[in-house]
């Protein structure tokens, strides 16, 4: 990825000094990509960004699912379109960015939400299998973000800036008994967000990570549907409840909008207090 040179090109914000709440969180006229958006947090995020006015491209690994779900949202009057995208393939990511610019002429926000957790055993067992699992999750959680940034950031910078939001996890901020490799890759993508924020900040590109705790989605069903596990996790969460995808989507909206225009390089934890509990 070509690195920006110098800080003199950083544009001065043209936003008025005083904005209403609606103006602060509006995405009218903007264009956003959300990867891994056919369910859970990604779906809630795509829906919310579109409801805030962004023309939103919803992507998923299975193209038919992405197109169908986007069509359902479009039928509700939301400006959403869908397409398939395997984030492990740099050529598909580059084509995604190219197609957005060809169709809309701009790209303002990218939400890197595609993810998976495929390690359920301790890291001391089956090292060959763990190597393969680490490779897959590193490709999805880290390399895909680097490739997306490489395809989009130079054009974003030329247009005056933009925002990239990385979906990380509190698994990257604490030790894990089982999903250790998942946690490693989530720690890595939060660090990647910080690095990109430093490198591209002078071009008015903001990069942040969001680290959810247990959110009530199909992804978290192994925790939320097992009373013995769920009760234990809830007892360690000060708010004593699991989060909703909307809670994470709201954080993403803040980071993508004018409300988050002076926030960059941060990892925003959305976990009901789990991480700080004793």
C-alpha positions in Angstrom: 0.0 0.0 0.0 1.4 3.4 -0.9 1.9 5.4 2.2 0.9 9.1 2.4 3.6 11.6 2.5 3.6 14.6 4.8 0.8 16.2 6.7 0.2 19.4 4.7 -2.5 17.7 2.6 -4.9 17.2 5.5 -8.1 19.0 4.7 -9.7 21.4 7.1 -13.2 20.4 8.2 -15.9 22.4 6.6 -18.5 21.3 9.2 -20.3 24.2 11.0 -19.3 24.9 14.6 -22.8 23.9 16.0 -24.7 20.9 14.6 -28.0 19.4 15.7 -28.1 15.8 16.8 -29.6 14.8 13.5 -26.8 16.5 11.6 -24.1 15.0 13.8 -25.3 11.5 13.0 -26.5 11.9 9.5 -24.9 10.1 6.6 -26.9 11.7 3.9 -25.0 11.7 0.6 -22.4 9.3 1.8 -21.5 5.8 0.6 -20.6 2.8 2.9 -19.4 -0.7 2.5 -20.2 -3.3 5.2 -18.6 -6.7 4.9 -20.0 -9.8 6.5 -23.4 -8.1 6.6 -25.9 -10.9 6.0 -26.6 -11.5 9.7 -25.9 -10.4 13.2 -23.9 -7.3 13.8 -23.1 -6.7 10.2 -26.8 -6.8 9.2 -27.7 -4.4 12.0 -24.9 -2.1 11.0 -25.8 -2.0 7.3 -29.4 -1.4 8.2 -28.6 1.5 10.6 -26.1 3.2 8.2 -28.7 3.1 5.5 -31.4 4.4 7.8 -29.0 7.3 8.5 -28.8 8.1 4.8 -25.8 6.2 3.5 -26.0 4.4 0.3 -24.8 1.1 1.7 -23.3 -1.9 0.0 -24.0 -5.1 2.0 -21.6 -7.9 1.3 -21.5 -11.6 2.2 -19.7 -14.8 1.4 -22.8 -16.2 -0.4 -23.8 -13.8 -3.1 -27.4 -14.9 -3.3 -27.9 -14.3 0.4 -26.4 -10.8 0.2 -28.5 -9.8 -2.8 -31.7 -11.2 -1.2 -31.2 -9.5 2.1 -30.3 -6.2 0.5 -33.4 -6.4 -1.7 -35.5 -6.9 1.4 -34.0 -3.7 2.9 -34.5 -1.9 -0.3 -38.1 -2.9 -0.3 -38.4 -1.0 3.0 -37.1 2.1 1.3 -33.5 1.8 2.5 -30.7 2.6 0.1 -29.0 -0.8 0.2 -27.5 -3.0 -2.5 -25.9 -6.4 -2.0 -23.2 -8.5 -3.5 -21.0 -11.5 -2.8 -17.5 -11.0 -1.6 -14.9 -13.5 -0.2 -12.7 -11.2 1.9 -9.9 -13.7 1.7 -9.5 -12.9 -1.9 -7.7 -9.6 -2.6 -9.0 -9.5 -6.2 -12.6 -9.6 -5.0 -11.9 -6.8 -2.5 -10.3 -4.7 -5.2 -13.2 -5.3 -7.5 -15.6 -4.4 -4.7 -13.9 -1.0 -4.2 -13.7 -0.4 -8.0 -17.4 -1.2 -8.5 -18.4 1.2 -5.7 -16.4 4.0 -7.2 -17.7 3.2 -10.7 -21.3 3.3 -9.6 -21.3 6.0 -6.9 -18.1 8.0 -7.6 -17.2 8.0 -3.9 -16.6 5.9 -0.8 -16.8 7.4 2.7 -16.9 4.5 5.1 -15.9 0.9 5.3 -17.0 -1.4 8.1 -14.8 -4.5 8.2 -17.2 -6.9 9.9 -16.6 -10.3 8.2 -15.4 -12.8 10.8 -15.4 -16.3 12.1 -14.3 -18.3 15.1 -13.2 -21.8 14.2 -10.9 -22.7 17.1 -12.6 -24.3 20.1 -9.8 -26.4 21.5 -6.9 -25.2 23.7 -3.9 -24.0 21.7 -1.7 -26.8 23.1 -3.4 -29.5 21.0 -3.3 -30.5 17.3 -0.6 -27.9 16.2 -1.0 -28.6 12.5 -4.8 -28.1 12.6 -4.3 -25.0 14.7 -1.9 -23.6 12.1 -4.6 -24.0 9.5 -7.2 -22.3 11.7 -4.9 -19.4 12.4 -4.2 -18.9 8.7 -7.9 -18.7 7.9 -8.8 -16.3 10.7 -5.7 -14.2 10.1 -6.8 -13.9 6.4 -10.3 -12.9 7.4 -9.6 -10.7 10.4 -6.4 -9.0 9.4 -5.2 -9.4 5.8 -8.6 -8.6 4.4 -8.6 -5.2 6.2 -5.1 -4.4 4.9 -6.2 -5.3 1.3 -9.4 -3.2 1.6 -7.5 -0.2 2.9 -4.9 -0.6 0.2 -7.6 -0.5 -2.5 -9.6 2.3 -1.0 -7.4 4.7 1.0 -5.6 6.4 -1.8 -8.9 7.3 -3.5 -10.4 8.3 -0.1 -7.4 10.5 0.6 -7.7 12.2 -2.8 -11.4 12.9 -2.1 -10.6 14.5 1.3 -10.8 11.6 3.7 -13.0 8.9 5.1 -13.5 6.3 7.8 -12.7 2.6 8.3 -14.1 0.7 11.2 -12.6 -2.7 12.2 -14.8 -5.2 14.0 -12.5 -6.5 16.8 -13.5 -8.3 20.0 -12.9 -8.3 23.7 -11.3 -11.7 23.0 -8.4 -9.6 21.7 -8.1 -7.7 25.0 -8.1 -10.6 27.5 -7.0 -14.2 27.8 -9.2 -16.9 26.4 -9.5 -20.6 27.5 -10.8 -21.8 24.1 -10.9 -19.2 21.3 -7.3 -18.3 21.7 -6.4 -18.0 18.0 -9.5 -16.0 17.4 -8.4 -13.7 20.1 -4.9 -13.4 18.6 -6.3 -12.3 15.3 -8.7 -9.8 16.9 -5.8 -8.3 18.9 -3.9 -8.0 15.6 -6.7 -6.2 13.8 -7.1 -3.7 16.5 -3.4 -3.0 16.2 -3.7 -2.7 12.5 -6.4 -0.1 13.0 -4.1 1.9 15.2 -1.3 1.7 12.7 -3.5 2.7 9.8 -4.9 5.6 11.9 -1.4 7.0 12.4 -0.3 6.5 8.8 -3.4 7.9 7.1 -4.5 10.4 9.7 -2.7 13.3 7.9 -5.0 12.5 4.9 -8.1 12.8 7.1 -8.7 9.1 7.1 -9.9 7.9 10.5 -9.5 4.3 11.5 -11.0 2.8 14.7 -11.9 -0.6 16.1 -15.0 -1.8 17.9 -14.6 -4.6 20.4 -17.9 -6.2 21.3 -18.5 -8.6 24.2 -21.2 -11.2 24.0 -23.9 -9.9 21.6 -27.1 -11.8 21.1 -26.5 -13.1 17.6 -26.2 -16.5 15.9 -22.5 -16.1 16.2 -22.7 -16.1 20.0 -25.4 -18.8 20.3 -23.0 -21.4 21.8 -22.8 -19.0 24.8 -26.2 -17.5 24.9 -28.2 -20.7 24.4 -26.4 -22.8 27.1 -27.7 -21.8 30.5 -24.7 -22.9 32.4 -22.3 -20.9 30.2 -24.7 -17.9 29.8 -25.3 -17.6 33.6 -21.6 -17.7 34.3 -20.9 -14.9 31.7 -23.8 -12.8 32.9 -22.6 -13.0 36.4 -19.3 -11.5 35.2 -21.0 -8.7 33.3 -21.9 -5.6 35.4 -25.0 -4.9 33.3 -26.1 -8.5 33.7 -27.4 -8.9 30.2 -26.1 -9.6 26.7 -25.8 -6.9 24.1 -28.0 -6.3 21.0 -26.5 -6.0 17.5 -28.1 -2.5 17.6 -25.8 -1.5 20.4 -22.7 -2.2 18.3 -24.3 -0.7 15.1 -24.9 2.5 17.0 -21.2 2.7 17.9 -20.3 2.2 14.3 -22.7 5.0 13.2 -21.0 7.3 15.7 -17.6 6.5 14.3 -18.7 6.8 10.7 -20.5 10.1 11.1 -19.5 13.7 11.9 -20.1 12.9 15.6 -16.9 10.8 15.4 -14.9 13.1 13.3 -12.2 13.7 15.9 -12.0 10.0 17.0 -9.3 7.9 15.5 -7.0 5.0 16.5 -9.3 3.9 19.3 -10.7 0.5 20.3 -14.2 1.1 21.6 -15.4 -1.7 23.9 -19.1 -2.5 23.8 -19.5 -5.3 26.3 -21.7 -4.3 29.2 -18.7 -3.8 31.4 -17.4 -7.4 31.2 -13.8 -6.3 30.5 -13.5 -4.1 33.6 -15.4 -6.4 36.1 -13.5 -7.9 39.0 
